[in-house]
Amino acid sequence: MDFTERYSAIQAKDSRFDGQFITAVRTTGIYCRPSCPARTPKSENVTFFPTSAAAHEAGYRACKRCLPEAVPGTPAWNLRNDLAARAMRLIGDGIIEREGVPGLAGRLGYSSRHLTRILTEELGAGPLALSRALRAQTARTLLTSTDLPASDVAFAAGFSSIRQFNDTISEVFQLTPGEIRSRQRHSSRPVPGTLDLALPFRPPFDAAGLFAWFVPRAVAGVEVATATGYRRTVSLPGGPGSFEVRLDGDALRLRATLSSLGDLPVLVSRVRRLFDLDADPVAIDRALGADPSLAASVHATPGIRLPGALDPEEMLFRAIIGQQISVAAARTQLNRLTVAAGTPVDGPDGLSHLFPTAAQIVEHGRDAMVGPRARIDTLLTVAEALATGEFSIGFGDDAVEQHRALTAFRGIGDWTAGYLSMRVLGNPDVFLPGDVAVRTGARTLGLPAEPRALTRDVERFAPWRSYLCMHLWRSAAAAPPASRPTKAPLAPPPATTLEEIA
């Protein structure tokens, strides 16, 4: 968006753009979200920033009226594959708190100095300032939605000391933590030992579609999925935990039980990725729904989302195990593997294990798995490479490099690598023409069914072809039984349909 488009958005007080840019007003020294209800400032007094951290570094303070920190994240970090976007995905996952700026730079393959220079040029703030802005946002959310003591809020938000917490909150919001808490009290008291937070998103939001996705893929002991909610165990840097996501009226709520309060920002970031909460559904629906062949599907399912991944390594194992077998068969295999190799935990009802780590799969995987030896060998080879550090997969990967590294393993083809780019990186523009269900859905909607012709035909839907796949998969599932794919092809790619991936 250029200046004129952004200024038009703030004139219209359009909430669709909240989180996508920040409006700073020179005459007041305040920065706001685009939908701030205050009087629109004159254009000559406005400066736009890509992040709140950039506005703060430029000397502005957060608006006390519109709370610009309490918005969904920008979808650009998934849409872009450059250094800044990859860094933002890792900063959101708490890498700086765990490994510092050198650790972040090392994961991205650059020096700390070069990374800081690039982020400052691109985003107006260095990695420490960007991380601090996320901590401030988490702290504000906890202050207004929980009864946690301020000291617990400080450490849950990732601050290293109470003094750092107090100074940052006062500097960013021009309010003390106590003043923030008194201005906006939460309406319900959480269950003791849990944290209960609202997760902001841009409407429309197809929550029913996401819950329906998780139901047939839920691994016993690790996950429980229903038509209205999803809960599971999770392994976090500070220890095991569990969480539940449920739709409460128009709000999506997260209830978490953690071993360490400091893991909360990491969990929130990963749950947001799992539910694709930073997507821009209006832009996606407008682009896809403008085509006559997709208009009815988009109208029937506004705000369709791309299911993400809570843990990149787990998603890789699930994809390998799910190759060329049904969802039910893959779930059976994953259940066996979890019982044999997963760590038992004392979780809520129905939750008894953590999903196995790479090292646990290396140790117990061959005895637990049944089926083609080639698939088991692929699983164990990948697990060993992950356990030894020879190979890694993460949210901050470069999409092209991740694809190259994955397909270097025998037994992993283009389909699986593309599917993982969708799920792990949130890549919005992956298309899978070799997928039987994609072609079936395309045929149902009047698009070409032959892979090459289909690939050429859907180029016009870039950069939203991952969401196009979601519509085609859904169309295939709703197609008459005679037109649905009945089995996976005998030739590669090794994973071929939505109904054959766990």
C-alpha positions as CSV (number, residue, x, y, z in Angstrom):
1,M,0.0,0.0,0.0
2,D,1.2,3.5,-0.8
3,F,0.6,6.6,1.4
4,T,-2.7,7.5,-0.3
5,E,-4.1,4.0,0.2
6,R,-3.1,3.9,3.8
7,Y,-4.5,7.4,4.5
8,S,-7.8,6.3,2.9
9,A,-7.9,3.4,5.2
10,I,-7.5,5.6,8.3
11,Q,-10.1,8.0,7.0
12,A,-12.5,5.1,6.7
13,K,-11.4,3.8,10.1
14,D,-11.1,0.4,8.4
15,S,-10.4,-2.3,11.0
16,R,-9.3,-4.7,8.3
17,F,-5.9,-2.9,8.2
18,D,-5.3,-3.1,12.0
19,G,-2.0,-4.7,12.5
20,Q,-0.9,-4.2,8.9
21,F,0.6,-0.8,9.6
22,I,0.8,1.9,12.3
23,T,-0.3,5.5,12.0
24,A,1.9,8.0,13.8
25,V,0.8,11.7,14.3
26,R,3.6,14.2,14.6
27,T,1.5,16.9,16.3
28,T,0.5,14.6,19.2
29,G,3.4,12.2,19.4
30,I,1.0,9.3,19.4
31,Y,0.8,6.2,17.2
32,C,-2.5,4.4,16.5
33,R,-4.1,1.5,14.7
34,P,-5.8,2.4,11.4
35,S,-9.3,2.1,12.9
36,C,-8.7,4.5,15.8
37,P,-11.9,6.3,16.6
38,A,-10.2,9.6,17.2
39,R,-10.4,12.4,14.6
40,T,-8.4,11.7,11.5
41,P,-5.2,13.8,11.5
42,K,-4.2,15.9,8.6
43,S,-2.2,14.0,6.0
44,E,0.8,16.3,6.4
45,N,1.1,15.3,10.0
46,V,1.0,11.6,9.5
47,T,3.8,9.1,9.2
48,F,3.2,5.4,8.6
49,F,5.3,2.7,10.1
50,P,5.3,-1.1,9.4
51,T,5.4,-2.0,13.1
52,S,4.7,-0.4,16.5
53,A,8.3,-1.0,17.4
54,A,9.4,1.3,14.6
55,A,7.0,4.0,15.8
56,H,8.3,3.7,19.3
57,E,11.9,3.9,18.1
58,A,11.0,7.1,16.3
59,G,9.8,8.7,19.5
60,Y,6.1,8.0,19.5
61,R,4.0,6.5,22.3
62,A,1.0,4.2,22.0
63,C,-2.5,5.6,21.9
64,K,-4.5,5.0,25.1
65,R,-7.8,5.0,23.3
66,C,-7.3,2.4,20.5
67,L,-4.6,0.2,22.1
68,P,-2.6,-0.4,18.8
69,E,-0.8,-3.4,20.4
70,A,-4.1,-5.4,20.7
71,V,-4.4,-6.3,17.1
72,P,-3.7,-9.3,14.9
73,G,-0.2,-9.5,13.4
74,T,0.6,-8.6,9.9
75,P,0.0,-11.2,7.2
76,A,3.1,-10.0,5.4
77,W,5.5,-12.1,7.5
78,N,4.0,-15.2,5.8
79,L,3.5,-13.6,2.4
80,R,7.1,-12.5,2.2
81,N,10.1,-14.8,2.2
82,D,12.8,-12.2,2.7
83,L,15.2,-11.9,5.6
84,A,12.9,-9.4,7.5
85,A,9.9,-11.7,7.3
86,R,11.8,-14.8,8.3
87,A,13.3,-12.8,11.3
88,M,9.8,-11.7,12.4
89,R,8.5,-15.3,12.4
90,L,11.4,-16.3,14.7
91,I,11.1,-13.2,16.9
92,G,7.5,-14.0,17.4
93,D,8.5,-17.6,18.5
94,G,10.7,-16.1,21.2
95,I,14.1,-16.9,19.8
96,I,15.6,-13.7,21.1
97,E,14.5,-14.4,24.7
98,R,16.0,-17.9,24.5
99,E,19.1,-17.3,22.3
100,G,19.6,-13.6,22.0
101,V,20.3,-11.6,18.9
102,P,23.3,-13.8,18.0
103,G,21.1,-16.9,18.1
104,L,18.5,-15.3,15.8
105,A,21.2,-14.1,13.4
106,G,22.8,-17.6,13.4
107,R,19.6,-19.3,12.5
108,L,19.1,-16.9,9.6
109,G,22.7,-17.3,8.4
110,Y,23.9,-13.6,9.0
111,S,25.9,-11.7,11.5
112,S,24.2,-9.8,14.3
113,R,25.3,-6.5,12.9
114,H,24.0,-7.2,9.4
115,L,20.7,-8.5,10.7
116,T,20.2,-5.4,12.8
117,R,21.0,-3.2,9.9
118,I,18.6,-4.9,7.6
119,L,15.7,-4.9,10.1
120,T,16.3,-1.3,10.9
121,E,16.2,-0.4,7.3
122,E,13.2,-2.6,6.4
123,L,11.1,-2.3,9.6
124,G,12.4,0.8,11.3
125,A,13.6,-1.1,14.4
126,G,16.3,-3.6,15.3
127,P,15.6,-7.1,16.7
128,L,15.8,-6.1,20.4
129,A,13.2,-3.3,19.8
130,L,10.9,-5.6,17.9
131,S,11.1,-8.3,20.6
132,R,10.4,-5.7,23.3
133,A,7.3,-4.5,21.4
134,L,6.0,-8.1,21.4
135,R,6.7,-8.4,25.2
136,A,4.8,-5.2,25.8
137,Q,1.9,-6.5,23.8
138,T,1.8,-9.8,25.8
139,A,2.1,-7.9,29.1
140,R,-0.8,-5.6,28.2
141,T,-3.0,-8.6,27.3
142,L,-2.2,-10.3,30.6
143,L,-2.8,-7.2,32.6
144,T,-6.3,-6.6,31.1
145,S,-7.5,-10.3,30.9
146,T,-6.1,-12.1,33.9
147,D,-5.7,-11.7,37.7
148,L,-2.0,-12.6,37.6
149,P,0.1,-10.6,40.0
150,A,2.2,-7.9,38.1
151,S,5.4,-9.9,38.9
152,D,4.0,-13.0,37.2
153,V,2.9,-10.9,34.3
154,A,6.4,-9.6,33.9
155,F,8.0,-13.0,33.6
156,A,5.1,-14.5,31.6
157,A,5.6,-11.7,29.0
158,G,9.3,-12.5,28.7
159,F,10.9,-9.7,30.8
160,S,14.0,-10.5,32.8
161,S,13.2,-8.3,35.7
162,I,10.3,-6.4,37.3
163,R,12.2,-3.1,36.8
164,Q,12.6,-3.8,33.0
165,F,8.9,-4.6,32.9
166,N,7.8,-1.4,34.7
167,D,10.1,0.8,32.6
168,T,9.0,-0.7,29.3
169,I,5.3,-0.6,30.0
170,S,5.5,3.0,31.2
171,E,7.6,4.0,28.2
172,V,5.5,2.3,25.6
173,F,2.0,3.1,26.9
174,Q,2.6,6.1,29.1
175,L,0.8,4.2,31.9
176,T,1.9,2.1,34.8
177,P,1.0,-1.6,34.8
178,G,-1.6,-0.8,37.6
179,E,-3.2,1.9,35.5
180,I,-3.5,-0.4,32.5
181,R,-5.1,-3.0,34.6
182,S,-7.6,-0.6,36.2
183,R,-8.7,0.8,32.8
184,Q,-9.9,-2.5,31.3
185,R,-10.8,-5.4,33.6
186,H,-11.6,-8.8,32.2
187,S,-15.1,-10.0,32.5
188,S,-14.5,-13.6,33.8
189,R,-12.2,-15.1,36.3
190,P,-9.9,-17.9,35.0
191,V,-9.6,-21.3,36.5
192,P,-6.8,-21.4,39.1
193,G,-3.5,-22.5,37.5
194,T,-4.5,-21.5,34.0
195,L,-4.2,-18.5,31.7
196,D,-7.3,-17.5,29.7
197,L,-6.8,-15.0,26.8
198,A,-8.6,-13.7,23.8
199,L,-6.9,-14.2,20.5
200,P,-7.6,-11.3,18.0
201,F,-8.2,-12.1,14.4
202,R,-9.6,-10.4,11.3
203,P,-13.1,-11.5,10.4
204,P,-14.5,-13.4,8.7
205,F,-13.1,-16.5,10.3
206,D,-14.0,-20.0,9.4
207,A,-13.5,-21.6,12.8
208,A,-15.8,-24.5,12.0
209,G,-13.7,-25.4,9.1
210,L,-10.5,-25.5,11.2
211,F,-12.0,-27.5,13.9
212,A,-13.4,-29.9,11.3
213,W,-9.9,-30.3,9.9
214,F,-8.4,-31.3,13.2
215,V,-11.1,-33.8,14.2
216,P,-10.1,-36.7,11.9
217,R,-6.3,-36.1,12.5
218,A,-6.3,-35.9,16.3
219,V,-3.6,-38.2,17.7
220,A,-5.0,-40.1,20.8
221,G,-3.4,-38.8,24.0
222,V,-1.9,-35.8,22.3
223,E,-5.0,-34.0,20.9
224,V,-8.8,-33.9,21.4
225,A,-10.7,-32.1,18.7
226,T,-14.4,-31.5,18.4
227,A,-16.7,-29.4,16.2
228,T,-16.4,-26.5,18.6
229,G,-12.9,-26.7,20.1
230,Y,-9.4,-28.1,20.1
231,R,-7.1,-29.0,23.0
232,R,-3.7,-30.8,23.2
233,T,-0.4,-31.2,25.0
234,V,2.6,-29.3,23.9
235,S,6.3,-29.3,24.5
236,L,7.7,-25.8,25.1
237,P,11.1,-24.4,26.0
238,G,10.2,-24.3,29.7
239,G,8.6,-27.7,29.9
240,P,5.4,-29.5,29.0
241,G,2.0,-27.8,28.9
242,S,-1.5,-28.0,27.5
243,F,-3.9,-25.7,26.0
244,E,-7.5,-25.4,24.7
245,V,-8.8,-23.2,21.9
246,R,-12.5,-22.6,21.7
247,L,-14.9,-20.2,20.0
248,D,-16.8,-18.1,22.6
249,G,-19.4,-16.0,20.7
250,D,-17.4,-13.8,18.3
251,A,-14.1,-14.3,20.3
252,L,-11.6,-17.0,20.0
253,R,-10.2,-17.9,23.4
254,L,-7.0,-19.7,24.5
255,R,-6.8,-21.4,27.9
256,A,-3.3,-22.6,28.7
257,T,-1.6,-24.5,31.5
258,L,2.2,-24.1,31.5
259,S,5.2,-25.4,33.3
260,S,6.8,-21.9,32.9
261,L,5.0,-18.6,32.6
262,G,7.7,-17.4,30.3
263,D,6.5,-19.9,27.7
264,L,3.2,-18.0,27.2
265,P,4.4,-15.7,24.3
266,V,5.9,-18.7,22.5
267,L,2.6,-20.6,22.9
268,V,0.5,-17.7,21.7
269,S,2.6,-17.2,18.6
270,R,2.4,-20.9,17.7
271,V,-1.3,-21.1,18.3
272,R,-1.8,-18.1,16.1
273,R,0.2,-19.9,13.4
274,L,-1.8,-23.1,13.9
275,F,-5.1,-21.2,13.4
276,D,-3.8,-18.8,10.8
277,L,-5.0,-15.8,12.8
278,D,-2.9,-13.2,11.1
279,A,-4.3,-13.8,7.7
280,D,-6.1,-11.1,5.7
281,P,-9.3,-13.0,4.8
282,V,-10.9,-10.0,3.0
283,A,-8.0,-9.7,0.6
284,I,-7.9,-13.5,0.0
285,D,-11.7,-13.8,-0.5
286,R,-11.8,-10.8,-2.8
287,A,-9.0,-12.3,-5.0
288,L,-10.5,-15.8,-5.2
289,G,-14.1,-14.9,-5.2
290,A,-13.7,-12.5,-8.2
291,D,-13.4,-15.6,-10.4
292,P,-16.8,-17.1,-11.4
293,S,-15.6,-20.7,-10.8
294,L,-14.8,-20.0,-7.2
295,A,-17.4,-17.3,-6.3
296,A,-19.9,-19.9,-4.9
297,S,-17.2,-21.7,-2.8
298,V,-15.9,-18.4,-1.3
299,H,-19.4,-17.2,-0.6
300,A,-20.2,-20.5,1.2
301,T,-17.0,-20.4,3.2
302,P,-15.9,-16.9,3.9
303,G,-12.7,-16.5,5.8
304,I,-11.2,-19.9,5.0
305,R,-7.9,-20.5,6.8
306,L,-4.8,-22.5,6.2
307,P,-4.1,-24.8,9.1
308,G,-0.6,-24.3,10.4
309,A,1.8,-26.3,12.5
310,L,2.4,-26.1,16.3
311,D,5.8,-27.8,15.9
312,P,7.7,-28.0,12.6
313,E,9.4,-31.3,13.4
314,E,6.1,-32.9,14.4
315,M,4.5,-31.7,11.2
316,L,7.3,-33.3,9.2
317,F,6.8,-36.6,10.9
318,R,3.1,-36.5,10.4
319,A,3.5,-35.8,6.7
320,I,5.9,-38.7,6.2
321,I,3.7,-41.2,8.1
322,G,0.7,-40.0,6.2
323,Q,2.1,-40.6,2.7
324,Q,-0.2,-42.7,0.5
325,I,-2.5,-43.9,3.2
326,S,-5.8,-42.8,4.5
327,V,-6.3,-40.3,7.4
328,A,-7.6,-43.1,9.6
329,A,-4.6,-45.4,8.8
330,A,-2.2,-42.5,9.4
331,R,-3.8,-41.7,12.7
332,T,-3.5,-45.4,13.8
333,Q,0.2,-45.3,13.0
334,L,0.6,-42.0,14.9
335,N,-1.3,-43.4,17.8
336,R,1.1,-46.4,17.9
337,L,4.1,-44.2,17.7
338,T,2.9,-41.9,20.4
339,V,2.3,-44.8,22.9
340,A,5.6,-46.4,22.1
341,A,7.8,-43.3,22.0
342,G,6.0,-40.3,23.4
343,T,6.6,-38.9,26.9
344,P,3.7,-39.6,29.3
345,V,2.3,-36.5,31.0
346,D,-0.4,-35.9,33.6
347,G,-2.7,-33.8,31.4
348,P,-6.4,-33.0,31.4
349,D,-9.0,-35.6,30.5
350,G,-8.0,-37.3,27.3
351,L,-4.5,-35.9,27.2
352,S,-1.8,-38.3,28.3
353,H,1.3,-37.9,26.1
354,L,3.6,-35.5,24.4
355,F,4.2,-36.1,20.7
356,P,7.5,-38.0,20.3
357,T,10.7,-36.1,19.7
358,A,13.1,-36.9,16.9
359,A,15.4,-38.7,19.4
360,Q,12.5,-40.8,20.8
361,I,11.5,-41.8,17.2
362,V,15.0,-42.9,16.4
363,E,15.0,-45.1,19.5
364,H,11.5,-46.6,19.3
365,G,10.2,-45.8,15.9
366,R,11.1,-49.0,14.0
367,D,9.4,-51.3,16.6
368,A,6.3,-49.1,16.7
369,M,5.7,-48.6,13.0
370,V,4.2,-51.0,10.5
371,G,3.9,-50.7,6.7
372,P,6.2,-50.3,3.8
373,R,9.9,-50.5,4.9
374,A,10.8,-47.5,2.6
375,R,8.4,-45.2,4.5
376,I,9.8,-46.4,7.9
377,D,13.4,-45.9,6.7
378,T,12.5,-42.4,5.5
379,L,11.0,-41.6,8.9
380,L,14.0,-42.8,10.8
381,T,16.5,-41.2,8.5
382,V,14.9,-37.8,8.9
383,A,14.5,-38.3,12.7
384,E,18.2,-39.1,13.1
385,A,19.2,-36.1,11.0
386,L,17.1,-33.9,13.2
387,A,18.3,-35.5,16.4
388,T,22.0,-35.1,15.5
389,G,21.5,-31.5,14.2
390,E,22.5,-32.5,10.6
391,F,19.1,-31.2,9.4
392,S,16.6,-28.7,10.9
393,I,13.2,-27.4,10.0
394,G,11.7,-24.2,11.5
395,F,9.3,-21.3,11.1
396,G,12.2,-19.0,9.9
397,D,13.3,-21.2,7.0
398,D,13.7,-19.8,3.6
399,A,11.0,-21.5,1.5
400,V,13.3,-22.4,-1.4
401,E,16.0,-23.7,0.8
402,Q,13.6,-25.7,2.9
403,H,12.2,-27.4,-0.2
404,R,15.7,-28.3,-1.5
405,A,16.7,-29.7,1.9
406,L,13.5,-31.8,2.3
407,T,13.6,-33.3,-1.2
408,A,17.2,-34.3,-0.7
409,F,15.9,-37.1,1.5
410,R,14.9,-40.3,-0.3
411,G,11.2,-40.7,0.1
412,I,10.3,-37.0,0.3
413,G,9.0,-35.5,-3.0
414,D,7.7,-32.1,-4.2
415,W,4.2,-32.7,-2.8
416,T,5.4,-33.3,0.7
417,A,7.8,-30.4,0.6
418,G,5.1,-28.1,-0.8
419,Y,2.6,-29.2,1.8
420,L,5.1,-28.5,4.6
421,S,5.8,-25.1,3.2
422,M,2.1,-24.4,3.6
423,R,1.8,-25.8,7.1
424,V,5.2,-24.8,8.7
425,L,5.9,-21.5,6.9
426,G,2.3,-20.5,6.4
427,N,3.3,-20.0,2.7
428,P,0.1,-18.6,1.1
429,D,1.1,-19.3,-2.5
430,V,1.8,-23.1,-2.7
431,F,-0.1,-25.0,-5.4
432,L,-0.1,-28.8,-5.6
433,P,-1.2,-29.9,-9.1
434,G,-0.1,-33.5,-8.5
435,D,-2.7,-33.8,-5.8
436,V,-5.6,-36.1,-6.8
437,A,-8.1,-34.2,-4.6
438,V,-7.0,-30.8,-5.9
439,R,-7.6,-32.0,-9.5
440,T,-11.0,-33.5,-8.4
441,G,-12.0,-30.2,-6.8
442,A,-10.8,-28.3,-9.8
443,R,-12.9,-30.5,-12.1
444,T,-15.9,-30.0,-9.9
445,L,-15.6,-26.2,-10.1
446,G,-15.1,-26.1,-13.8
447,L,-11.3,-25.6,-13.8
448,P,-8.9,-27.7,-15.9
449,A,-8.1,-31.1,-14.3
450,E,-4.9,-31.9,-16.2
451,P,-1.9,-30.9,-14.0
452,R,-0.1,-28.7,-16.5
453,A,-3.2,-26.9,-17.7
454,L,-4.4,-26.4,-14.2
455,T,-1.1,-25.0,-13.1
456,R,-1.1,-22.4,-15.9
457,D,-4.8,-21.6,-15.3
458,V,-4.4,-20.8,-11.6
459,E,-1.4,-18.5,-11.9
460,R,-3.9,-15.6,-11.8
461,F,-4.7,-16.5,-8.2
462,A,-1.2,-15.8,-6.9
463,P,-0.3,-15.1,-4.2
464,W,-3.2,-17.0,-2.6
465,R,-2.9,-20.4,-4.2
466,S,-2.6,-22.2,-0.9
467,Y,-6.0,-20.9,0.0
468,L,-7.2,-22.0,-3.4
469,C,-6.1,-25.5,-2.6
470,M,-8.2,-25.4,0.6
471,H,-11.3,-24.5,-1.5
472,L,-10.5,-27.3,-4.0
473,W,-9.9,-29.8,-1.3
474,R,-13.3,-28.9,0.3
475,S,-15.0,-29.1,-3.1
476,A,-13.5,-32.5,-3.7
477,A,-14.8,-33.7,-0.3
478,A,-18.3,-32.5,-1.2
479,A,-18.2,-34.0,-4.7
480,P,-20.4,-37.0,-5.5
481,P,-18.8,-40.3,-4.4
482,A,-18.3,-41.5,-7.9
483,S,-16.1,-38.5,-8.8
484,R,-13.9,-38.6,-5.6
485,P,-10.4,-40.1,-5.7
486,T,-10.6,-43.7,-4.3
487,K,-6.9,-44.4,-3.7
488,A,-3.5,-42.8,-4.0
489,P,-1.6,-43.2,-7.2
490,L,1.2,-45.8,-7.2
491,A,3.8,-43.3,-8.6
492,P,5.3,-40.2,-6.8
493,P,4.5,-37.7,-5.4
494,P,4.6,-39.8,-2.1
495,A,1.7,-37.8,-0.5
496,T,-1.2,-37.1,-2.8
497,T,-4.4,-35.9,-1.2
498,L,-5.8,-34.1,1.7
499,E,-7.4,-37.3,2.8
500,E,-4.0,-39.0,2.8
501,I,-2.1,-36.7,5.1
502,A,-2.2,-36.7,8.9
